[in-house]
């Protein structure tokens, strides 16, 4: 499964396909975006403008309108309200469409093929950002962390990358905003030694149990036994604790699994 979803992700990186659903209503405009504004029944007010360095645009009759940081719906409401309050149009029907997306810069960091800063030219989601960075490399984690700062507050959201490519994954395929950072950490590892065919360090997959871990190690040798397998695991304070493990037990990050020699 892991190799399969990584292959899918790499194909997406090559195609860089646009999202199948519209996100304009959620998109927050930025400096450099070009917008087209129409007012139903008033073709003389049709305006195409670029969001300036001050974050605003100029609209006939009402002057400067804040655009940067606003959604199209926010700007439509402001223009409509000011046209009505100014006595210019009764109950105006305002429509704003984004013609060019130029104002959004994001960073994709960590275990991707081309980490760096990217300028978005269309409405983009997490999958688009990962595709721009060339996809996740072999030792990248199954989750990506979205770091977003708004009004001086920074929030962190962990996104299950595998789930993005399953049915219903669009719900967690978040819209990317200006200044967002996506970081893909190194995949967690576990370690196995003792009486196994291939002792060493291995990639920890989601929901992995001890049986699956042993299979990655090539299974128990003829001299080994599945009884009395021990796991060394870090506790909350950072210390090591030794646990006797059952085959169905989950394996956790940085676990050290020891398979002992059979006495018979």
C-alpha positions as CSV (number, residue, x, y, z in Angstrom):
1,X,0.0,0.0,0.0
2,X,2.8,2.4,0.9
3,X,4.6,2.0,-2.4
4,X,1.2,2.3,-4.3
5,X,0.2,5.6,-2.7
6,X,3.7,7.0,-3.2
7,X,3.5,6.1,-6.9
8,X,0.1,7.9,-7.1
9,X,1.6,10.9,-5.4
10,X,4.5,11.1,-7.8
11,X,2.1,10.8,-10.8
12,X,0.2,13.7,-9.3
13,X,3.5,15.6,-9.0
14,X,4.1,15.2,-12.8
15,X,0.5,16.1,-13.8
16,X,-0.1,18.9,-11.3
17,X,-3.8,18.6,-12.0
18,X,-6.2,21.4,-10.8
19,X,-8.6,20.5,-8.0
20,X,-11.9,18.9,-9.2
21,X,-13.9,21.2,-7.0
22,X,-14.2,25.0,-6.9
23,X,-12.5,26.8,-4.1
24,X,-12.9,30.4,-5.1
25,X,-15.3,31.1,-2.3
26,X,-12.6,30.1,0.3
27,X,-9.6,31.7,-1.5
28,X,-8.2,34.8,0.1
29,X,-6.9,37.3,-2.4
30,X,-3.3,38.6,-2.3
31,X,-1.2,41.3,-3.8
32,X,-0.9,40.8,-7.6
33,X,-4.1,39.0,-8.1
34,X,-6.2,40.3,-11.0
35,X,-10.0,40.4,-10.5
36,X,-13.0,41.2,-12.6
37,X,-16.0,42.8,-11.0
38,X,-19.4,43.1,-12.5
39,X,-22.7,44.6,-11.3
40,X,-25.8,43.1,-12.7
41,X,-27.7,45.6,-14.9
42,X,-24.8,48.1,-14.8
43,X,-22.2,47.2,-17.5
44,X,-20.6,50.6,-17.2
45,X,-19.3,49.6,-13.8
46,X,-17.5,46.4,-15.0
47,X,-13.9,46.7,-13.7
48,X,-10.8,44.6,-14.1
49,X,-8.1,45.5,-11.6
50,X,-4.9,44.1,-10.0
51,X,-4.6,44.0,-6.2
52,X,-2.0,46.7,-5.4
53,X,0.9,46.6,-3.0
54,X,-1.4,48.3,-0.5
55,X,-3.8,45.3,-0.7
56,X,-6.5,47.3,-2.4
57,X,-8.3,47.9,-5.7
58,X,-10.2,50.9,-7.0
59,X,-13.9,50.6,-8.0
60,X,-16.0,53.2,-9.7
61,X,-18.2,55.5,-7.5
62,X,-16.8,54.2,-4.2
63,X,-13.0,54.3,-4.6
64,X,-10.6,52.1,-2.7
65,X,-11.7,48.6,-1.6
66,X,-9.7,46.2,0.5
67,X,-9.0,43.0,-1.3
68,X,-5.9,41.3,0.1
69,X,-6.8,38.9,2.8
70,X,-10.4,38.9,1.8
71,X,-12.4,36.2,0.0
72,X,-14.3,37.1,-3.2
73,X,-17.5,36.9,-1.2
74,X,-16.1,39.4,1.4
75,X,-15.2,41.9,-1.4
76,X,-18.6,41.4,-3.1
77,X,-20.4,42.2,0.1
78,X,-18.3,45.3,0.8
79,X,-18.8,46.7,-2.7
80,X,-22.5,46.0,-2.6
81,X,-23.0,47.6,0.8
82,X,-21.1,50.8,-0.2
83,X,-22.9,51.1,-3.5
84,X,-26.2,50.9,-1.7
85,X,-25.3,53.1,1.2
86,X,-23.9,55.7,-1.2
87,X,-27.3,55.8,-3.0
88,X,-25.7,54.8,-6.3
89,X,-27.6,51.5,-6.8
90,X,-30.6,50.0,-5.0
91,X,-30.0,46.4,-4.0
92,X,-26.9,45.9,-6.2
93,X,-25.9,42.4,-7.3
94,X,-22.1,42.3,-7.4
95,X,-20.0,39.5,-8.8
96,X,-16.2,39.2,-8.4
97,X,-14.1,36.6,-10.2
98,X,-10.4,36.1,-10.0
99,X,-8.8,36.3,-13.4
100,X,-5.2,35.6,-12.4
101,X,-3.8,34.2,-9.2
102,X,-0.5,35.9,-8.4
103,X,-0.4,36.8,-4.8
104,X,0.0,33.6,-2.9
105,X,3.5,32.4,-1.8
106,X,3.9,29.2,0.2
107,X,6.8,27.0,1.3
108,X,7.1,23.2,1.1
109,X,9.9,21.9,3.3
110,X,11.4,18.6,4.6
111,X,11.4,15.3,2.8
112,X,10.2,16.3,-0.7
113,X,12.1,16.3,-4.0
114,X,12.2,20.1,-4.5
115,X,11.8,21.9,-1.1
116,X,11.5,25.7,-1.4
117,X,9.2,28.6,-1.8
118,X,6.5,28.6,-4.5
119,X,4.1,31.1,-6.1
120,X,0.6,29.8,-6.6
121,X,-1.1,30.9,-9.8
122,X,-4.5,29.2,-9.1
123,X,-6.6,28.0,-6.2
124,X,-4.5,25.3,-4.7
125,X,-4.8,22.5,-2.1
126,X,-2.3,20.5,-0.1
127,X,-1.9,17.9,-2.9
128,X,-1.1,20.7,-5.4
129,X,1.6,22.1,-3.0
130,X,3.2,18.6,-2.6
131,X,3.1,18.2,-6.4
132,X,4.8,21.5,-7.0
133,X,7.6,20.3,-4.7
134,X,8.0,17.1,-6.7
135,X,6.2,14.7,-4.3
136,X,7.4,13.1,-1.1
137,X,10.7,11.1,-1.2
138,X,11.0,7.5,0.0
139,X,11.8,8.3,3.6
140,X,9.2,11.0,4.0
141,X,6.4,10.6,6.6
142,X,2.8,9.6,5.9
143,X,1.7,12.9,7.4
144,X,2.4,16.5,6.4
145,X,2.2,19.4,8.9
146,X,0.5,22.6,7.7
147,X,1.8,25.6,9.6
148,X,-0.3,28.7,9.3
149,X,0.2,32.1,11.0
150,X,-2.8,34.5,11.1
151,X,-3.1,37.7,13.2
152,X,0.1,36.8,15.0
153,X,-1.1,33.3,16.0
154,X,0.5,30.1,14.6
155,X,-1.4,26.9,14.3
156,X,-0.2,23.5,13.3
157,X,-2.3,20.9,11.5
158,X,-1.2,17.3,10.8
159,X,-2.6,16.0,7.5
160,X,-2.8,12.3,6.6
161,X,-1.3,12.2,3.1
162,X,-2.5,8.7,2.4
163,X,-6.1,9.6,3.3
164,X,-6.0,12.4,0.7
165,X,-6.0,9.7,-2.1
166,X,-8.9,7.7,-0.6
167,X,-12.6,8.2,-1.0
168,X,-13.6,11.3,1.0
169,X,-10.1,12.6,1.1
170,X,-11.1,16.0,-0.3
171,X,-12.5,16.9,3.1
172,X,-9.0,17.1,4.6
173,X,-7.3,18.4,1.4
174,X,-7.1,21.9,2.7
175,X,-7.0,25.1,0.7
176,X,-3.5,26.7,0.8
177,X,-3.2,30.3,1.8
178,X,-0.6,32.9,1.4
179,X,2.4,32.4,3.8
180,X,1.5,28.8,4.6
181,X,4.3,26.3,5.3
182,X,4.0,22.6,4.6
183,X,6.6,20.4,6.2
184,X,7.1,16.7,5.6
185,X,9.2,15.1,8.3
186,X,11.2,12.0,8.1
187,X,9.1,8.8,8.5
188,X,9.3,7.4,12.0
189,X,11.5,4.3,12.4
190,X,11.7,1.2,14.6
191,X,14.6,-1.2,15.2
192,X,14.7,-5.0,15.4
193,X,17.6,-7.2,16.4
194,X,18.3,-10.7,17.8
195,X,17.1,-13.9,16.1
196,X,15.6,-12.4,13.0
197,X,16.7,-12.9,9.4
198,X,17.4,-9.2,8.7
199,X,18.0,-7.2,11.8
200,X,18.2,-3.4,11.4
201,X,16.2,-0.2,11.2
202,X,12.8,-0.1,9.3
203,X,10.2,2.4,8.3
204,X,7.2,2.5,10.7
205,X,4.0,2.2,8.8
206,X,0.6,3.3,10.1
207,X,-1.1,1.0,12.5
208,X,1.8,-1.5,12.3
209,X,1.8,-4.4,14.8
210,X,4.5,-6.7,16.0
211,X,3.7,-9.5,13.4
212,X,4.2,-7.0,10.6
213,X,7.4,-5.7,12.1
214,X,8.8,-9.2,12.3
215,X,7.9,-9.8,8.7
216,X,10.0,-6.8,7.7
217,X,12.9,-8.3,9.5
218,X,12.5,-11.5,7.4
219,X,10.8,-13.4,10.2
220,X,12.3,-15.3,13.2
221,X,15.3,-17.5,12.5
222,X,15.3,-21.3,13.1
223,X,17.1,-20.6,16.4
224,X,14.7,-17.9,17.5
225,X,11.3,-17.9,19.2
226,X,8.2,-15.8,19.0
227,X,7.7,-16.2,22.7
228,X,9.1,-13.6,25.1
229,X,9.8,-10.9,22.5
230,X,10.8,-7.7,24.3
231,X,10.3,-4.1,23.3
232,X,12.4,-1.2,24.6
233,X,10.2,1.9,24.4
234,X,10.7,5.5,25.5
235,X,8.2,6.7,28.1
236,X,6.8,10.2,28.5
237,X,9.8,11.4,30.4
238,X,12.3,10.1,27.7
239,X,13.4,7.1,29.7
240,X,13.5,3.6,28.4
241,X,11.1,0.9,29.6
242,X,11.2,-2.8,28.7
243,X,8.0,-4.4,27.8
244,X,7.0,-8.0,27.1
245,X,5.2,-7.9,23.7
246,X,2.4,-10.0,22.1
247,X,2.2,-10.5,18.4
248,X,-0.8,-8.3,18.0
249,X,0.7,-5.4,20.0
250,X,1.2,-2.1,18.1
251,X,4.7,-0.9,17.3
252,X,5.5,2.7,18.1
253,X,8.1,5.2,16.9
254,X,11.7,4.4,17.9
255,X,10.7,1.0,19.4
256,X,13.6,-1.5,19.7
257,X,12.4,-5.0,19.3
258,X,14.5,-7.9,20.6
259,X,13.8,-11.5,19.5
260,X,15.6,-14.0,21.8
261,X,17.0,-17.4,21.1
262,X,14.9,-20.4,21.8
263,X,15.9,-22.5,24.7
264,X,14.9,-25.7,23.0
